[in-house]
């Protein structure tokens, strides 16, 4: 997970900034819906996209998890 960890941290921080949430709130949400695992799993596709795409993709993933 050498290259995935810095990217995961970047995603957490970007999500926190764009959603105006605390780090604790983001981690609670990410833990509830296994978002960190999702980001690591799809690192190959996500790391070449922009910040807005990543945040929107995380939102879509969370919504899909809520529905299931």
Buried (B, 14 or more C-beta within 10 A) or exposed (E): EEEBEEBBEBBBEBBBEBBEBEEEEBBEBBEEBEBBEBBBEEBEEBBEEEBEEBBEBBEEBBEEEEEE
